[in-house]
Amino acid sequence: MNWSIYLSALGLTASQIVGIGPQNAYVLRQGIGRSHVLPIVTICIACDILLIGSGVLGLGRLIATQPMLIQVVTWGGAGFIIWLGIKALRNALRPGALTVQGGVERDRKTAIRTILMVTLLNPYVWLDTVVLIGSLSTVYGESGRVPFLLGSLTASFCWFAGIGFFAGKLAPYFEKPASWRVLDGFIAAVMFFTAGMLVVNFGLR
């Protein structure tokens, strides 16, 4: 086990997944409401195992050579993220009261479907995990693939488990509707910013 490569991959992956984007915002919101946290966190980690594993094993380099595919994914994903931003903005502006009990998704199937959508339809997830992390793993050669993959997956597990299960400690601060409006307003701003940066960085090349 090469611990130097492991720690390098852990730090690199953490730098990519830490931050509030569409996926993390949804996990945080559900975590605050203590609603279906285990399946949501499990799905996030499982998707990272699939995506990062595919990238490290070579899919990232293959996708990076297909600029037209990246363009399609970028513009389609930007539209999806903007839709999520509009949805969050509507929640922030609507007059109905929001509470910890009513401000999160309570239906298990809907929660699972939503986390799959914000994970697999978000191009940043693919670009960060499959393309970027997958491409950078090649620096360490064939012998470095296993420790690199383990380091990346450790970062994913710690992050999603952390924001999912510990976000519930913030619940007392979200008893008032105003707190949910602030959170949703923040999430909407993040979504619009993410879509804009996605287009600037990848869609206008």
C-alpha positions in Angstrom: 0.0 0.0 0.0 1.5 3.3 -1.1 0.3 5.8 1.6 1.7 8.8 -0.2 -0.6 8.1 -3.3 -3.5 7.3 -1.0 -3.2 10.6 0.9 -2.7 12.5 -2.3 -5.9 11.0 -3.8 -7.8 11.7 -0.6 -6.8 15.4 -0.7 -7.5 15.8 -4.4 -10.9 14.1 -4.2 -11.9 16.1 -1.1 -11.1 19.3 -2.9 -13.4 18.4 -5.7 -16.4 17.1 -3.8 -16.4 19.5 -0.8 -18.6 22.5 -1.5 -22.3 23.1 -1.9 -23.5 22.0 -5.3 -26.7 20.4 -6.4 -25.9 17.0 -4.9 -24.4 18.3 -1.7 -27.3 20.8 -1.2 -29.9 18.0 -1.4 -28.0 15.8 1.0 -27.6 18.7 3.4 -31.3 19.5 3.1 -32.5 16.0 3.8 -29.9 15.6 6.6 -31.3 18.7 8.4 -34.7 17.1 8.2 -33.5 13.7 9.1 -35.3 12.2 6.2 -34.1 9.0 4.4 -30.5 10.0 5.1 -29.1 6.4 5.0 -30.3 5.5 1.5 -29.3 9.0 0.2 -25.8 8.8 1.6 -25.4 5.2 0.4 -26.4 6.1 -3.1 -24.0 9.0 -3.2 -21.1 6.8 -2.1 -22.1 4.0 -4.5 -22.3 6.4 -7.4 -18.8 7.7 -6.5 -17.5 4.1 -6.4 -18.9 3.6 -9.9 -17.8 6.9 -11.4 -14.4 7.3 -9.8 -13.7 3.6 -10.4 -14.6 4.0 -14.0 -12.4 7.1 -14.3 -9.4 5.6 -12.7 -9.7 2.5 -14.8 -9.6 4.5 -18.0 -13.0 5.9 -18.9 -11.9 9.4 -18.0 -9.2 9.5 -20.6 -11.6 8.2 -23.2 -14.3 10.9 -22.5 -11.7 13.6 -22.5 -11.0 12.9 -26.1 -14.6 13.4 -27.1 -15.2 17.2 -27.0 -18.6 17.0 -28.6 -19.8 14.6 -25.9 -18.6 17.0 -23.2 -20.5 19.9 -24.9 -23.7 17.9 -24.9 -23.3 16.9 -21.3 -22.4 20.5 -20.3 -25.3 22.3 -21.9 -27.8 19.6 -20.9 -26.6 19.6 -17.4 -26.6 23.4 -17.1 -30.3 23.4 -18.1 -31.0 20.8 -15.4 -29.1 22.7 -12.7 -30.9 25.9 -13.7 -34.2 24.1 -13.2 -33.1 23.0 -9.8 -32.2 26.6 -9.0 -35.7 27.9 -10.1 -37.3 25.2 -7.9 -35.3 26.3 -4.9 -36.0 29.9 -5.6 -39.8 29.2 -5.7 -39.5 27.4 -2.3 -37.7 30.5 -0.9 -40.4 32.9 -2.2 -43.6 31.0 -1.6 -45.7 32.3 1.3 -46.5 28.8 2.8 -44.7 28.0 6.0 -41.7 25.7 5.9 -40.6 23.6 8.8 -38.2 20.7 9.5 -41.2 18.4 9.2 -42.5 19.9 5.9 -39.4 21.4 4.3 -37.8 18.2 3.1 -38.8 15.3 1.0 -40.6 12.6 3.0 -41.5 10.1 0.3 -38.7 7.5 0.2 -39.1 6.8 -3.6 -39.1 10.4 -4.5 -36.1 11.1 -2.3 -34.1 8.3 -3.9 -35.2 9.3 -7.4 -34.1 12.9 -6.7 -30.7 12.1 -5.4 -30.1 9.8 -8.4 -31.1 12.7 -10.7 -28.9 15.4 -9.0 -26.0 13.0 -9.0 -26.1 11.3 -12.4 -27.6 14.2 -14.4 -25.2 16.7 -13.0 -22.3 17.1 -15.5 -20.0 18.5 -12.8 -20.1 15.1 -11.0 -19.0 13.3 -14.2 -16.4 15.9 -15.1 -14.9 16.0 -11.6 -15.0 12.2 -10.8 -14.7 10.4 -14.2 -12.7 12.9 -16.3 -10.6 15.0 -13.8 -9.9 12.5 -11.1 -9.6 9.7 -13.6 -7.1 11.6 -15.7 -5.0 12.7 -12.7 -4.8 9.1 -11.5 -2.7 8.2 -14.6 0.2 10.3 -13.2 0.8 7.5 -10.6 0.9 4.7 -13.2 -0.6 1.3 -13.2 0.8 0.4 -9.7 -0.8 3.5 -8.2 -4.3 2.8 -9.3 -5.4 0.8 -6.2 -4.1 3.3 -3.5 -5.4 6.2 -5.6 -8.8 4.7 -5.9 -9.0 3.8 -2.1 -7.9 7.3 -1.2 -10.6 8.9 -3.4 -13.3 6.6 -2.1 -12.3 7.3 1.5 -12.8 11.1 0.9 -16.2 10.4 -0.7 -17.3 8.2 2.2 -16.2 10.7 4.9 -17.8 13.7 3.2 -21.2 12.3 2.4 -21.5 10.5 5.7 -20.5 13.6 7.5 -22.9 16.1 5.8 -25.7 13.5 5.8 -25.7 12.3 9.4 -24.4 15.4 11.1 -26.6 17.9 9.4 -29.4 16.8 11.6 -27.7 18.7 14.4 -28.7 21.9 12.6 -32.4 21.0 12.8 -33.1 23.3 15.8 -32.0 26.3 13.8 -34.5 25.4 11.0 -37.7 25.4 13.1 -38.6 28.8 11.7 -39.8 29.2 8.1 -37.4 32.1 7.6 -34.4 29.7 8.1 -35.6 27.5 5.2 -36.1 30.5 3.0 -32.5 31.6 3.6 -31.3 28.1 2.9 -33.3 27.8 -0.3 -32.3 31.2 -1.4 -28.7 30.2 -0.9 -29.2 26.9 -2.8 -30.8 28.8 -5.7 -27.9 31.2 -5.9 -25.4 28.2 -5.9 -27.4 26.4 -8.6 -27.4 29.5 -10.9 -23.7 30.1 -10.2 -22.8 26.4 -10.9 -24.7 26.5 -14.2 -23.0 29.7 -15.2 -19.5 28.4 -14.4 -20.2 25.1 -16.1 -21.1 26.9 -19.3 -18.1 29.2 -19.0 -15.6 26.5 -18.2 -16.8 23.7 -20.5 -19.6 24.9 -22.8 -17.8 27.9 -24.5 -14.7 26.0 -25.6 
